[in-house]
Amino acid sequence: MANVGTIGTSAITKTFLQACIASCAFKITHVFSRTPEKAQALIDDLFIPDARADRELEAMLASTDVDIIYVASPNSLHFQHVKAALAHGKSVIVEKPAFVSPAEYQAIDEILKKNPGLHVIEGARHLYDANYLAASERVRAYDEVTGATLTYMKYSSRYDDFKAGKNPNIFSPKFAGGALYDLGVYLVYAAVDWFGMPKQANYAATKAENGIDLHGLARLHYDKFDVALIFGKDQQSFLPSEVYAHTHTLWLDNLGMPAKVRAYDGPAVFQDLSQHTAENPLVDEVNAFSLMFTNRDDAQFEQRWQLTGQVNCVLDQLRASAGIEFESGQD
């Protein structure tokens, strides 16, 4: 069992730690936070007696009882944290979006080429979800896809803070926040995974005064069809996601965290493809990652890394088309 140290104490970090505990996939040995009291509180809350709260990132990265670093810091800090971990000989699991520009991805790619024993894998959790996998199998079985509408729009609990004049990271250009890089990434991942790289990518965004995108509509153009992406953080949608293949339609209730999947083969006839999933949305991902590290599955790591690069490229195209600028990150 590999030893993991974590960067960050946000809600997603807690969910990741709970998934590790529930699945016995990884052993948690270190939790880093610039506020060590937060790290210790997280350790105590989840009762991880063998884990240590670290005040200094360098100390955790240099520890001999850490094999893998889990990065869940704000988006704009992912690059520097991944780079630092690799410099200390640690592989990395990094939350989505892994990086905020192709330049950052390429810089890490060069490091990985020089260190073939190290791996970086992005935490795109839905790719490992049983319902997503069931949907993927059906999509790939269609003779001809004619279009898709992918939706993930959820009112953020931090939006009220943002409207009140506070500056939460997820709505800050300094930390590469906004709807595209927080929720749109799920849809881009699905589109690229199912259909490959689009010929064109455009995004019409509704922005806040600080320039960050709150919601919008993106269009991915392929040779014979288009894919519409609808996402946002300042309003709530209950629209499903659909993939079209003439008389066939694949339907998912929530692409970011699918609970129901249906395959329609006519106006009112459908097959229920829904699978049982774990209560913790990261358990399937954690189990998959553990298996990849245990088996040293270089081919799977490389396939996922290339997909990360493609998604990163499409996100950058969408951001550029909408005129969204971040205050940090390699351009």
C-alpha positions in Angstrom: 0.0 0.0 0.0 1.5 3.4 -1.1 1.8 6.2 1.4 0.1 9.5 0.6 0.7 13.1 1.7 -2.0 15.7 1.0 -1.8 19.4 0.1 -4.9 21.3 1.1 -7.7 20.9 3.7 -10.7 21.8 1.6 -13.9 19.7 1.4 -12.5 17.7 -1.6 -9.4 16.8 0.5 -11.7 15.5 3.2 -13.7 13.5 0.7 -10.4 12.0 -0.7 -9.2 11.1 2.7 -12.5 9.4 3.5 -12.3 7.5 0.3 -8.8 6.3 1.1 -10.0 5.1 4.5 -13.1 3.4 3.2 -11.3 1.6 0.4 -8.0 0.9 2.2 -6.4 1.9 -1.1 -3.7 4.3 0.3 -2.2 5.0 3.7 -2.3 8.6 4.7 0.9 9.7 6.4 1.0 13.5 6.1 -1.4 16.4 5.8 0.0 19.7 4.8 -1.6 23.1 5.4 -0.2 26.6 5.8 -2.4 26.6 8.9 -1.3 23.4 10.7 -4.2 23.6 13.1 -6.5 22.9 10.1 -4.4 19.9 9.1 -4.5 18.5 12.6 -8.2 19.1 13.0 -8.8 17.2 9.7 -6.6 14.3 11.0 -8.5 14.2 14.3 -11.9 14.5 12.7 -11.2 11.5 10.5 -9.2 9.7 13.2 -6.0 9.0 11.2 -3.6 8.3 14.1 -0.6 7.6 11.9 -0.8 10.9 10.0 1.3 14.0 10.8 0.2 17.6 10.3 2.9 19.5 8.5 3.5 23.2 8.6 6.3 23.2 6.0 5.7 21.8 2.6 9.3 21.1 2.1 9.4 18.9 5.1 6.5 16.7 3.8 8.0 16.4 0.4 11.3 15.3 1.8 9.8 12.7 4.1 10.7 9.1 3.3 7.3 7.8 4.4 5.5 9.6 1.4 5.3 8.0 -2.0 2.5 10.0 -3.6 1.4 13.6 -3.1 -2.3 14.5 -3.5 -2.7 18.1 -4.6 -5.9 19.9 -3.8 -4.7 23.5 -3.5 -6.3 26.3 -5.5 -6.2 25.8 -9.2 -3.4 28.4 -9.9 -1.1 26.6 -7.4 -1.4 23.2 -8.8 1.6 23.6 -11.2 4.1 24.7 -8.5 3.0 22.0 -6.1 3.1 19.3 -8.8 6.6 20.5 -9.9 7.9 20.6 -6.3 6.6 17.1 -5.6 8.2 15.6 -8.7 11.5 17.4 -7.8 11.5 15.3 -4.6 10.8 12.1 -6.5 7.1 11.8 -5.6 4.3 10.8 -8.0 1.2 13.0 -7.9 -2.5 12.8 -7.9 -3.8 16.4 -8.7 -7.3 17.6 -8.6 -9.0 18.9 -11.7 -8.1 21.0 -13.5 -4.5 19.8 -13.3 -3.1 23.0 -14.9 -4.4 26.3 -16.1 -2.4 26.5 -19.4 -0.7 24.3 -22.0 2.6 25.8 -21.0 2.2 24.4 -17.5 1.3 21.0 -18.9 4.3 21.0 -21.3 6.7 21.9 -18.5 5.5 19.0 -16.4 5.5 16.7 -19.4 9.2 17.5 -19.9 9.9 16.6 -16.3 8.1 13.3 -16.6 10.0 12.4 -19.8 13.2 12.7 -17.8 11.8 10.7 -14.9 10.0 7.7 -16.3 9.4 6.2 -12.8 7.2 9.1 -11.8 3.6 9.7 -12.7 1.0 12.5 -12.6 -2.7 11.7 -12.8 -5.6 14.1 -12.8 -8.5 13.5 -10.4 -11.3 13.6 -13.0 -13.5 11.5 -10.7 -16.4 10.9 -13.1 -14.2 8.9 -15.5 -14.0 6.1 -13.0 -17.6 6.2 -11.9 -19.6 3.0 -12.7 -22.4 4.9 -14.3 -20.0 7.0 -16.5 -18.3 3.8 -17.6 -21.7 2.3 -18.5 -22.6 5.4 -20.5 -19.2 5.3 -22.2 -19.7 1.8 -23.4 -23.0 2.7 -25.0 -21.6 5.8 -26.7 -18.8 3.9 -28.2 -21.2 1.3 -29.5 -23.2 3.8 -31.6 -22.6 3.6 -35.3 -22.8 7.3 -35.8 -23.0 10.1 -33.2 -25.0 13.1 -34.4 -24.6 15.5 -31.5 -24.6 15.9 -27.8 -25.8 18.3 -25.1 -23.8 18.1 -21.9 -24.9 20.0 -18.8 -23.4 20.7 -15.3 -24.8 23.8 -13.7 -24.9 24.0 -9.9 -25.4 27.0 -7.6 -22.2 27.4 -5.6 -22.4 27.7 -1.8 -19.5 30.2 -2.2 -21.4 32.5 -4.6 -23.3 34.2 -1.7 -19.9 35.0 -0.2 -18.8 36.4 -3.5 -21.8 38.6 -3.8 -21.3 39.8 -0.3 -17.9 41.2 -1.3 -15.7 38.4 -0.1 -13.2 36.8 -2.4 -13.5 33.0 -2.4 -10.8 31.3 -4.4 -13.2 29.6 -6.8 -14.5 33.0 -7.9 -11.0 34.7 -8.1 -8.9 35.2 -11.3 -5.9 35.1 -9.0 -6.6 31.5 -8.3 -7.9 30.5 -11.8 -11.4 30.2 -10.6 -14.7 30.3 -12.5 -17.3 28.0 -14.0 -15.2 26.7 -16.9 -12.3 25.5 -14.8 -14.5 24.2 -12.0 -17.5 22.6 -13.6 -17.0 22.9 -17.4 -13.9 20.7 -17.1 -16.2 17.7 -16.3 -18.0 18.2 -19.6 -14.9 18.8 -21.6 -13.4 15.6 -20.2 -16.5 13.6 -21.3 -16.5 15.2 -24.8 -12.8 14.6 -25.4 -13.0 11.1 -23.9 -16.0 10.1 -26.0 -15.4 12.0 -29.3 -11.8 13.0 -29.4 -10.4 16.5 -30.0 -12.8 19.0 -31.6 -12.0 21.0 -34.7 -13.0 24.3 -33.0 -14.0 25.3 -29.5 -15.8 28.5 -28.6 -17.3 29.8 -25.3 -19.9 32.5 -24.7 -19.5 33.4 -21.0 -21.4 35.6 -18.6 -18.8 37.2 -16.4 -18.6 38.9 -13.1 -17.0 42.4 -12.7 -13.7 40.8 -11.8 -13.6 39.0 -15.2 -14.3 35.5 -13.9 -17.0 33.5 -15.7 -20.1 32.7 -13.8 -21.9 30.6 -16.4 -22.1 30.1 -20.1 -22.5 28.0 -23.2 -19.6 26.4 -25.1 -19.7 24.8 -28.5 -17.3 22.0 -29.6 -17.3 21.5 -33.4 -16.5 18.1 -34.8 -16.5 17.0 -38.5 -20.1 15.8 -38.6 -21.7 17.2 -35.4 -21.5 19.7 -32.6 -21.4 19.3 -28.8 -23.1 21.9 -26.6 -21.7 22.4 -23.1 -23.9 24.2 -20.6 -22.3 25.0 -17.2 -22.4 27.5 -14.4 -21.9 28.3 -10.7 -24.3 31.1 -10.1 -27.6 29.3 -11.0 -29.1 25.8 -10.7 -30.0 23.6 -13.6 -31.8 20.2 -13.6 -31.2 19.5 -17.2 -29.8 16.1 -18.0 -26.9 15.4 -20.4 -27.6 13.6 -23.7 -25.7 12.0 -26.6 -27.6 11.6 -29.9 -27.3 8.9 -32.5 -30.2 9.3 -34.9 -33.1 7.4 -33.2 -30.9 6.5 -30.2 -30.3 8.8 -27.2 -28.1 8.2 -24.2 -29.4 10.1 -21.2 -27.6 10.9 -17.9 -29.2 12.7 -15.0 -25.9 14.4 -13.9 -22.7 14.1 -15.8 -20.6 15.3 -13.0 -21.9 12.7 -10.6 -24.2 10.4 -12.6 -26.8 8.4 -10.6 -29.1 7.4 -13.5 -28.2 6.4 -17.0 -30.7 5.5 -19.7 -30.3 4.3 -23.3 -33.4 5.3 -25.4 -34.0 3.3 -28.6 -37.2 5.1 -29.5 -39.6 7.8 -28.3 -40.6 6.0 -25.1 -38.5 2.8 -24.9 -35.4 2.9 -22.8 -32.9 0.5 -21.1 -31.8 1.4 -17.6 -28.0 1.2 -17.5 -27.7 2.6 -14.0 -25.1 0.9 -11.8 -24.7 0.9 -8.0 -22.2 3.4 -6.9 -20.4 4.1 -3.6 -21.7 6.8 -1.4 -18.4 8.6 -1.5 -17.9 9.9 -5.1 -14.1 9.4 -4.9 -14.0 5.7 -3.9 -14.0 4.4 -7.5 -11.3 6.9 -8.5 -9.2 6.0 -5.5 -9.5 2.3 -6.1 -8.5 2.8 -9.8 -5.5 4.9 -8.9 -4.4 2.4 -6.3 -4.5 -0.4 -8.8 -2.6 1.6 -11.4 0.2 2.4 -8.9 0.3 -1.1 -7.5 0.5 -2.7 -11.0 2.9 0.0 -12.3 0.5 0.3 -15.2 2.6 2.7 -17.4 0.3 2.3 -20.4 -2.7 3.4 -18.4 -0.8 6.3 -16.8 0.3 7.5 -20.3 -3.2 7.2 -21.7 -4.6 9.3 -18.9 -1.8 11.8 -19.1 -2.4 12.3 -22.8 -6.1 12.9 -22.1 -5.2 15.4 -19.5 -3.2 17.3 -22.1 -6.0 17.3 -24.6 -8.5 18.5 -22.0 -6.1 21.2 -20.9 -5.7 22.4 -24.5 -9.5 22.6 -25.1 -10.0 24.4 -21.8 -7.4 26.9 -22.9 -9.1 27.4 -26.3 -12.5 28.0 -24.6 -10.9 30.4 -22.1 -9.2 32.4 -24.9 -12.4 32.6 -27.0 -14.3 34.1 -24.0 -11.5 36.5 -23.1 -11.0 35.2 -19.6 -7.7 36.1 -18.1 -6.1 34.7 -15.0 -3.6 36.7 -12.8 -1.2 33.8 -12.5 0.0 30.7 -14.3 2.3 30.2 -17.2 0.8 31.4 -20.5 
